[in-house]
Amino acid sequence: MNNQSRRDFLRTTGYGLGGLALGGLLPGGSFLSSAMASELADPLAPKAPHFPGKVKSVIWLHQNGAPSTLDLFDYKPELVKLAGQDVPASFLKGIKTSTQGGVGKLFVSNRTWKQHGQSGAWFSDLVPNLAQHADNIAFIKSSVTIGATHDISILKLNSGGLNPGRPTLGAWIQYALGSANPDLPGYVVLYNGKKEPAGGAVNWSAGFLPAVYQGTAFRAGKSPILYLERPELIAAAQQTDNLKLLKQLNELKGQAYPEDSELQARIRAYELAERMQTSAPEAVDLSKESDATKALYGINDDVTKEYGTNLLRARRLVERGVRFIQVVSGPVDVDGDERTWDAHTKLEENHGKHARIVDKPIAGLLTDLKALGLLDSTLVVWTSEFGRTSWGESGTGRDHNPWGYTQWMAGGGVKAGYTHGATDEIGLQVADKTTAVDTYDLHATVLNQMGLDHLKLIYKYQGRSERPTVVYGKVIKELIA
C-alpha cells in the first residue's frame, strides 16, 4: 500500500469504522455498496421500505403519567358491583410484582358510560368527543408492559429498553426510511407545558444509532426551535458565508474521524437549520388555518388551546412529509401542584382536567385527517406507559398497572371499529394471555404499517445485530385491516 496507512485504505474503500456503522443504514443491515455511497453525503436521504407500507406518517400521542383507562374506555360492571370490597384472590393470581401502595379496596369513580357507533364501543363521559369516533378506532384492551415506575416504563414505551441508550421508535423509522422533506426534521417532538417532559430528550434519542436520527423538539410559539432565527445584525449573505466556512472546517475534522456520528450530525444540523429558518416557522404557522379548523381543535378555548395547537401542528407536519410526530401531553394544576395523568389521589379532579384538555383536540385531529384524506396514510397511536389498578389508593386515586390496560390506534390501515383482547372482569389483568400486546408488539405493528419488518431492520452495534424490538415482538395481524 506504499505510503498509504491501513486506516486510510480502509476508510477510502468504505470499510473502516465509518463504513461498518454506515452498513447499518440499509434496512436489513447489509454493508455499504457503491450504489448507496451517496448516503455518506446525506444519511437522511429517502430510502425504500422493505415492502409497500400503508402509512407515510405516525402521530404518537403519549398520555404522560398513565391515565386510568378503566375510567375512559374499559367499562367493567363487575367492578361497579364489587366496589369497596377486597380484591378477590382469584383476580390476583399470577401477579408477582407489588405496586407502590400495595393492594387496596376496589375503587369506582363517578362515571357515566355509554356505547357508541356500530361497533358498540364503550366510552365514559370524560371523552364525549372521542366517543364520536368509535367506528374509526382499533382498541387494544390487552396491553401489557414491564415495570411499574414511570421513568422505566416511559423509556420502554418509546425505545423498548429499560435503561437509556436504545434508539426510540421515531429514530428507528427515520434511520430506516430517511426524511421525506429535506427542509424539515423527519422526527419531531411536540409537548405542552412550560418545561420538557420528565426524562427529556432521552425519550426521543437516537441511542446507539448515528445522532442525526434523533428527534427534534419544537417549542410553542412562532419560533419552534431556539436560536433558529438569524440575528438582526447579520445579513443573509454573511450568514451563508459563515456556514460555508463552518461546514468546511467540520468536514476537514470529519475526514480524520469518519466514525464520529456526533460530528456528522452537527454538519447536517447546521445545513438543515439554515433551510428551516423558512420552512419550520411556516410549518407551525396557524394563521392561514380557517376559524372552523381552529375551533375543531379547540384552539379558541383556553383549556384546549395549547394541546390543540400541537395537534394542528402535527397535522401540518404530516402534510409536509414528517414521518414521526411524538406529542406528549403536559401537566395540569391539581391543588397548586403540576400533575401528569398520574392520579394516585384526586383522580376525579386530575382526570377531569386532563380529559378536557385532550378529548376535543384528539377528536378534532381524527376528523380533520379524515376530511383531508390523510387518515388512511397516517397512523394515530394513543398510548401510555402503563395503566392503573382496579383498586384505589388513598381513597381517591389508583396505583400503577402494567398487567392489563387500553391503548388504541386509528387510521393507517388498522381495523376500524375493532377491539383486540380484553381485561378480566375487574379490569386488572389481561383475560386471555394469548392476546396480550407488549410494547415490542406495538412497535412491530407500527413498523409493519410503514413497510418495515422489525426482524430485518438491523443496526450493527458493538458486534451485535440490534433491532427495534430487541429480541421480542410480533406484528398483531388482527389489528390490520
C-alpha positions as CSV (number, residue, x, y, z in Angstrom):
1,M,0.0,0.0,0.0
2,N,3.1,2.2,-0.3
3,N,2.8,5.3,1.9
4,Q,-0.9,4.8,2.5
5,S,-1.8,3.7,6.0
6,R,-4.0,0.8,6.6
7,R,-6.6,3.1,8.3
8,D,-6.6,5.4,5.2
9,F,-7.0,2.4,2.9
10,L,-10.0,1.1,5.0
11,R,-11.5,4.5,5.1
12,T,-11.3,5.3,1.4
13,T,-12.6,1.8,0.4
14,G,-15.6,2.3,2.6
15,Y,-15.0,-0.5,5.1
16,G,-13.4,1.4,8.1
17,L,-15.3,2.1,11.3
18,G,-17.5,4.6,9.5
19,G,-18.2,2.1,6.8
20,L,-19.2,-0.6,9.3
21,A,-21.5,1.8,11.0
22,L,-23.0,3.1,7.8
23,G,-23.6,-0.5,6.8
24,G,-26.5,-0.4,9.2
25,L,-28.1,2.4,7.3
26,L,-29.6,-0.1,4.9
27,P,-32.8,-1.7,6.1
28,G,-31.6,-5.2,6.6
29,G,-28.1,-4.3,7.8
30,S,-26.1,-5.0,4.6
31,F,-22.7,-3.3,4.1
32,L,-22.3,-0.1,2.2
33,S,-22.3,-0.7,-1.6
34,S,-21.2,1.7,-4.3
35,A,-24.9,2.2,-5.2
36,M,-25.5,3.5,-1.7
37,A,-22.4,5.6,-1.4
38,S,-24.5,8.7,-1.6
39,E,-25.6,8.0,2.0
40,L,-22.2,9.1,3.1
41,A,-23.2,12.6,1.8
42,D,-26.8,12.5,3.1
43,P,-27.8,9.9,5.7
44,L,-31.3,11.4,5.7
45,A,-31.8,10.7,2.0
46,P,-35.1,8.8,1.4
47,K,-34.8,5.0,1.5
48,A,-37.1,2.3,0.2
49,P,-39.0,0.3,2.8
50,H,-38.9,-3.5,3.0
51,F,-42.3,-3.7,1.3
52,P,-45.0,-1.2,0.3
53,G,-46.3,0.4,3.5
54,K,-49.8,1.7,4.2
55,V,-48.6,4.6,6.3
56,K,-46.5,7.6,5.5
57,S,-46.6,9.2,8.9
58,V,-47.2,8.3,12.6
59,I,-48.6,10.6,15.2
60,W,-47.6,9.1,18.6
61,L,-49.9,10.5,21.3
62,H,-48.2,9.8,24.6
63,Q,-50.6,10.4,27.5
64,N,-47.9,11.2,30.0
65,G,-48.4,9.8,33.5
66,A,-50.6,6.9,32.6
67,P,-54.4,7.6,32.6
68,S,-56.8,5.1,34.1
69,T,-58.4,3.5,31.0
70,L,-60.8,1.9,33.4
71,D,-62.3,5.4,33.7
72,L,-62.1,6.2,29.9
73,F,-62.7,3.1,27.7
74,D,-62.8,-0.1,29.8
75,Y,-66.3,-0.4,31.3
76,K,-66.5,-3.1,34.0
77,P,-69.9,-3.8,35.5
78,E,-68.4,-6.3,37.9
79,L,-66.1,-3.7,39.3
80,V,-69.0,-1.4,39.9
81,K,-70.8,-4.3,41.7
82,L,-67.7,-5.1,43.9
83,A,-66.6,-1.5,44.6
84,G,-65.4,-1.0,48.2
85,Q,-64.6,-4.7,48.7
86,D,-61.3,-6.5,48.9
87,V,-59.9,-7.8,45.6
88,P,-60.9,-11.4,45.3
89,A,-57.8,-13.6,45.4
90,S,-58.6,-15.2,42.0
91,F,-58.0,-11.8,40.3
92,L,-54.5,-11.5,41.9
93,K,-53.3,-14.9,40.6
94,G,-50.1,-14.5,38.6
95,I,-49.3,-11.0,39.9
96,K,-45.8,-11.2,41.4
97,T,-44.8,-7.6,41.5
98,S,-46.5,-5.4,44.1
99,T,-47.4,-1.8,43.2
100,Q,-46.2,1.2,45.2
101,G,-49.2,1.4,47.5
102,G,-50.0,-2.3,47.9
103,V,-53.4,-3.8,47.2
104,G,-56.4,-1.7,48.4
105,K,-60.1,-1.9,48.2
106,L,-61.8,-2.0,44.7
107,F,-62.5,1.5,43.5
108,V,-65.0,3.0,41.1
109,S,-65.0,6.7,40.1
110,N,-68.2,8.7,39.4
111,R,-68.5,7.9,35.7
112,T,-71.4,7.5,33.3
113,W,-70.9,5.0,30.5
114,K,-72.5,4.6,27.0
115,Q,-71.9,2.5,23.9
116,H,-71.2,4.3,20.7
117,G,-71.2,3.7,16.9
118,Q,-71.9,0.5,15.1
119,S,-69.1,-1.1,17.0
120,G,-70.8,-0.5,20.3
121,A,-67.6,0.5,21.9
122,W,-67.9,1.8,25.5
123,F,-66.8,5.4,26.4
124,S,-67.1,7.2,29.7
125,D,-68.5,10.8,30.0
126,L,-64.9,12.0,30.3
127,V,-64.3,11.6,26.5
128,P,-67.6,12.6,24.7
129,N,-65.8,13.9,21.6
130,L,-63.6,10.8,21.1
131,A,-66.8,8.7,21.5
132,Q,-68.0,10.1,18.2
133,H,-65.0,8.3,16.6
134,A,-65.9,4.8,18.0
135,D,-66.0,3.4,14.5
136,N,-62.6,4.8,13.5
137,I,-60.7,3.4,16.4
138,A,-59.0,0.0,16.9
139,F,-58.8,-0.6,20.6
140,I,-56.0,-2.7,22.2
141,K,-57.6,-3.7,25.5
142,S,-55.0,-6.3,26.3
143,S,-51.9,-4.0,26.6
144,V,-49.1,-5.1,29.0
145,T,-45.6,-3.9,29.8
146,I,-42.7,-4.5,32.2
147,G,-42.1,-2.4,35.3
148,A,-44.4,-0.1,37.1
149,T,-42.3,3.1,37.5
150,H,-42.8,6.0,35.1
151,D,-39.2,6.6,34.1
152,I,-38.5,2.9,33.2
153,S,-41.9,2.3,31.6
154,I,-41.8,5.5,29.5
155,L,-38.3,4.5,28.3
156,K,-39.7,1.1,27.3
157,L,-42.7,2.7,25.7
158,N,-40.6,4.9,23.5
159,S,-37.5,2.8,22.9
160,G,-38.2,-0.8,24.0
161,G,-35.3,-0.5,26.6
162,L,-35.5,-0.4,30.3
163,N,-32.3,1.8,30.5
164,P,-31.2,4.8,28.5
165,G,-29.2,4.2,25.4
166,R,-31.6,2.5,22.9
167,P,-33.0,4.4,19.9
168,T,-36.6,5.4,20.2
169,L,-39.2,4.2,17.7
170,G,-39.1,7.5,15.8
171,A,-35.3,7.3,15.4
172,W,-35.5,3.8,14.0
173,I,-38.1,4.9,11.5
174,Q,-36.0,7.9,10.4
175,Y,-32.9,5.7,10.2
176,A,-34.8,3.1,8.1
177,L,-36.6,5.4,5.7
178,G,-34.7,8.7,5.8
179,S,-36.5,12.0,5.6
180,A,-39.3,12.7,3.1
181,N,-38.8,16.5,3.3
182,P,-35.2,17.9,3.2
183,D,-36.3,21.2,4.8
184,L,-37.8,19.7,8.0
185,P,-36.7,17.1,10.5
186,G,-38.1,13.6,9.8
187,Y,-38.8,13.2,13.6
188,V,-40.5,16.0,15.5
189,V,-41.5,16.2,19.2
190,L,-44.2,18.4,20.5
191,Y,-45.3,18.9,24.1
192,N,-47.4,21.3,26.1
193,G,-46.4,22.9,29.4
194,K,-43.6,25.2,30.4
195,K,-40.9,22.6,30.5
196,E,-40.0,19.4,28.7
197,P,-41.5,16.1,30.0
198,A,-39.7,14.1,32.7
199,G,-36.7,12.3,31.2
200,G,-36.5,14.9,28.5
201,A,-34.5,14.2,25.3
202,V,-33.7,10.6,26.3
203,N,-37.3,9.8,25.2
204,W,-36.6,11.0,21.6
205,S,-33.0,9.9,21.5
206,A,-31.1,8.2,18.6
207,G,-29.4,6.0,21.2
208,F,-26.6,4.0,19.6
209,L,-27.8,5.0,16.1
210,P,-26.0,7.9,14.5
211,A,-27.1,11.1,16.2
212,V,-28.6,12.6,13.1
213,Y,-31.6,10.4,13.6
214,Q,-32.7,11.8,17.0
215,G,-36.0,13.7,17.4
216,T,-36.2,17.5,17.2
217,A,-38.3,19.2,19.9
218,F,-40.4,22.0,18.7
219,R,-41.4,24.7,21.2
220,A,-44.6,26.6,21.4
221,G,-44.8,30.0,19.6
222,K,-43.8,31.3,16.2
223,S,-40.1,30.2,16.5
224,P,-40.3,26.5,17.1
225,I,-36.5,26.0,17.7
226,L,-34.3,28.0,19.9
227,Y,-31.7,30.3,18.1
228,L,-33.1,29.3,14.7
229,E,-33.7,32.9,13.5
230,R,-30.9,34.9,12.0
231,P,-29.6,37.6,14.3
232,E,-30.8,41.1,13.3
233,L,-27.4,42.5,12.6
234,I,-26.3,39.5,10.4
235,A,-27.2,39.7,6.7
236,A,-28.3,36.6,4.9
237,A,-25.2,36.5,2.7
238,Q,-22.9,36.9,5.7
239,Q,-24.7,34.0,7.5
240,T,-24.3,31.8,4.4
241,D,-20.6,32.6,4.2
242,N,-20.2,31.8,7.9
243,L,-22.0,28.5,7.5
244,K,-19.9,27.6,4.4
245,L,-16.7,28.1,6.4
246,L,-18.0,26.2,9.4
247,K,-19.0,23.3,7.1
248,Q,-15.5,23.2,5.6
249,L,-13.9,23.1,9.0
250,N,-16.3,20.4,10.2
251,E,-15.7,18.3,7.1
252,L,-11.9,18.6,7.5
253,K,-12.4,17.3,11.0
254,G,-14.8,14.6,9.8
255,Q,-12.2,13.3,7.3
256,A,-9.9,12.5,10.2
257,Y,-12.7,11.0,12.3
258,P,-15.3,9.4,9.9
259,E,-16.8,7.3,12.7
260,D,-17.8,10.3,14.7
261,S,-21.6,10.4,14.2
262,E,-22.0,13.4,16.5
263,L,-19.8,15.5,14.2
264,Q,-21.7,14.2,11.1
265,A,-25.0,15.1,12.8
266,R,-23.7,18.5,13.7
267,I,-22.8,19.2,10.0
268,R,-26.3,18.1,8.9
269,A,-27.9,20.1,11.7
270,Y,-26.3,23.3,10.5
271,E,-27.4,22.7,6.9
272,L,-30.9,21.8,8.0
273,A,-31.1,24.7,10.4
274,E,-30.4,27.2,7.5
275,R,-33.2,25.7,5.5
276,M,-35.5,25.5,8.4
277,Q,-35.3,29.3,9.0
278,T,-38.0,29.5,6.5
279,S,-39.7,26.1,6.5
280,A,-40.1,25.4,10.2
281,P,-41.9,28.7,11.1
282,E,-44.2,28.2,8.0
283,A,-44.9,24.6,9.1
284,V,-46.2,25.6,12.5
285,D,-47.8,28.9,11.5
286,L,-51.6,28.5,12.0
287,S,-52.5,32.0,10.7
288,K,-53.8,30.6,7.4
289,E,-55.9,27.9,9.0
290,S,-59.6,28.6,8.9
291,D,-61.6,29.6,12.1
292,A,-63.6,26.4,11.7
293,T,-60.4,24.3,11.7
294,K,-59.1,26.1,14.8
295,A,-62.4,25.6,16.5
296,L,-62.3,21.9,15.6
297,Y,-59.1,21.5,17.6
298,G,-60.3,23.7,20.5
299,I,-57.8,26.5,19.8
300,N,-60.4,29.1,20.7
301,D,-60.7,27.7,24.2
302,D,-58.1,28.5,26.9
303,V,-58.3,24.9,28.3
304,T,-57.6,23.1,25.0
305,K,-55.7,25.8,23.1
306,E,-52.1,24.6,23.8
307,Y,-52.7,20.9,23.2
308,G,-55.0,21.6,20.2
309,T,-52.3,23.8,18.7
310,N,-49.8,20.9,19.0
311,L,-52.2,18.6,17.2
312,L,-53.0,21.0,14.5
313,R,-49.2,21.5,14.0
314,A,-48.9,17.7,13.9
315,R,-51.4,17.6,11.0
316,R,-49.4,20.3,9.2
317,L,-46.2,18.4,9.7
318,V,-47.9,15.3,8.3
319,E,-48.9,17.3,5.2
320,R,-45.2,18.3,4.8
321,G,-43.9,14.7,4.9
322,V,-42.6,14.5,8.5
323,R,-42.6,10.7,9.3
324,F,-42.9,10.6,13.0
325,I,-44.5,13.2,15.3
326,Q,-44.4,12.5,19.0
327,V,-46.9,14.5,21.0
328,V,-46.6,14.4,24.8
329,S,-49.5,15.6,26.9
330,G,-48.5,18.2,29.5
331,P,-49.3,18.6,33.2
332,V,-52.4,20.2,34.9
333,D,-52.7,22.1,38.1
334,V,-54.2,19.9,40.9
335,D,-54.4,22.0,44.1
336,G,-51.4,24.0,43.2
337,D,-49.3,21.0,42.1
338,E,-48.4,20.4,38.5
339,R,-49.6,16.8,37.8
340,T,-49.5,14.5,34.8
341,W,-52.2,11.8,34.4
342,D,-50.5,10.1,37.4
343,A,-53.5,10.2,39.7
344,H,-52.6,8.3,42.9
345,T,-55.0,10.7,44.6
346,K,-57.8,13.0,43.4
347,L,-58.5,11.0,40.3
348,E,-61.8,12.8,39.6
349,E,-60.1,16.2,39.6
350,N,-57.0,15.1,37.8
351,H,-58.7,13.1,35.0
352,G,-61.5,15.6,34.6
353,K,-58.9,18.3,33.8
354,H,-56.6,16.1,31.6
355,A,-59.6,14.6,29.7
356,R,-61.0,18.0,28.9
357,I,-57.5,19.1,27.6
358,V,-57.1,16.2,25.2
359,D,-60.6,14.9,24.3
360,K,-61.7,17.6,21.8
361,P,-58.3,18.2,20.1
362,I,-57.7,14.5,19.5
363,A,-61.2,14.1,18.1
364,G,-60.6,17.2,16.0
365,L,-57.4,15.7,14.7
366,L,-59.1,12.5,13.6
367,T,-62.0,14.5,12.0
368,D,-59.5,16.7,10.2
369,L,-57.3,13.9,8.9
370,K,-60.3,12.1,7.6
371,A,-61.7,15.1,5.9
372,L,-58.4,15.9,4.2
373,G,-58.0,12.3,3.0
374,L,-54.9,11.8,5.3
375,L,-56.2,9.3,7.8
376,D,-55.6,6.3,5.6
377,S,-51.9,7.2,5.2
378,T,-51.4,8.5,8.8
379,L,-51.4,6.2,11.8
380,V,-52.5,7.8,15.1
381,V,-51.4,5.9,18.2
382,W,-52.9,6.8,21.6
383,T,-50.6,5.3,24.1
384,S,-49.4,5.3,27.7
385,E,-46.5,3.9,29.8
386,F,-48.9,1.6,31.7
387,G,-52.5,1.6,33.1
388,R,-54.0,2.0,36.6
389,T,-55.2,-0.5,39.1
390,S,-58.8,-1.6,39.8
391,W,-58.2,-0.9,43.5
392,G,-58.0,2.5,45.0
393,E,-55.1,4.3,46.6
394,S,-55.6,6.9,49.4
395,G,-59.3,6.5,48.8
396,T,-59.4,8.8,45.8
397,G,-56.9,7.5,43.2
398,R,-55.4,4.5,41.5
399,D,-51.9,2.8,41.5
400,H,-49.8,1.7,38.5
401,N,-50.9,-1.3,36.5
402,P,-48.6,-3.0,33.9
403,W,-50.8,-6.2,33.7
404,G,-53.7,-5.0,31.6
405,Y,-54.8,-1.7,30.2
406,T,-56.1,0.0,27.0
407,Q,-54.3,1.7,24.1
408,W,-55.7,2.4,20.7
409,M,-54.9,3.2,17.0
410,A,-56.7,4.9,14.3
411,G,-56.2,5.3,10.5
412,G,-53.1,3.9,8.8
413,G,-54.6,0.6,7.6
414,V,-55.8,-0.7,11.0
415,K,-59.1,-2.4,11.5
416,A,-61.6,0.5,12.4
417,G,-64.3,-0.3,15.0
418,Y,-62.4,-3.3,16.3
419,T,-61.4,-4.3,19.8
420,H,-58.4,-6.6,20.4
421,G,-58.3,-8.5,23.6
422,A,-59.8,-7.7,27.0
423,T,-59.0,-7.4,30.6
424,D,-60.7,-9.5,33.3
425,E,-64.0,-8.7,34.9
426,I,-62.5,-6.0,37.2
427,G,-60.0,-4.6,34.6
428,L,-56.8,-5.7,36.3
429,Q,-55.1,-8.3,34.1
430,V,-55.4,-9.4,30.5
431,A,-58.1,-12.1,30.4
432,D,-56.5,-14.2,27.7
433,K,-52.7,-14.1,27.7
434,T,-52.5,-15.2,24.1
435,T,-54.0,-11.8,23.1
436,A,-51.5,-9.7,25.2
437,V,-49.8,-6.8,23.3
438,D,-46.5,-5.7,24.8
439,T,-44.7,-2.5,23.8
440,Y,-42.5,-4.6,21.5
441,D,-45.6,-5.9,19.7
442,L,-47.0,-2.4,19.4
443,H,-43.7,-1.2,17.9
444,A,-43.5,-4.2,15.5
445,T,-47.1,-3.4,14.3
446,V,-46.4,0.3,13.7
447,L,-43.2,-0.5,11.8
448,N,-45.2,-3.0,9.7
449,Q,-47.7,-0.4,8.7
450,M,-44.7,1.8,7.5
451,G,-43.5,-1.1,5.3
452,L,-40.7,-2.2,7.7
453,D,-40.1,-5.7,9.0
454,H,-38.9,-5.4,12.6
455,L,-36.9,-8.6,12.2
456,K,-34.9,-7.2,9.2
457,L,-34.4,-3.7,10.5
458,I,-30.8,-4.2,11.7
459,Y,-28.0,-2.0,13.0
460,K,-24.6,-3.3,13.9
461,Y,-23.5,-2.1,17.3
462,Q,-20.6,-3.4,19.4
463,G,-20.7,-6.7,17.5
464,R,-24.4,-7.2,17.9
465,S,-27.1,-7.1,15.3
466,E,-29.6,-4.7,17.1
467,R,-33.2,-4.3,16.1
468,P,-36.0,-2.1,17.3
469,T,-37.8,-4.8,19.3
470,V,-34.6,-6.2,20.9
471,V,-35.3,-9.9,20.7
472,Y,-39.0,-9.8,21.1
473,G,-42.1,-8.5,19.3
474,K,-44.7,-9.7,16.8
475,V,-47.0,-7.9,14.4
476,I,-50.6,-8.0,15.7
477,K,-52.2,-9.1,12.5
478,E,-55.7,-9.0,14.0
479,L,-55.4,-5.2,14.2
480,I,-54.6,-4.8,10.5
481,A,-57.5,-4.2,8.0
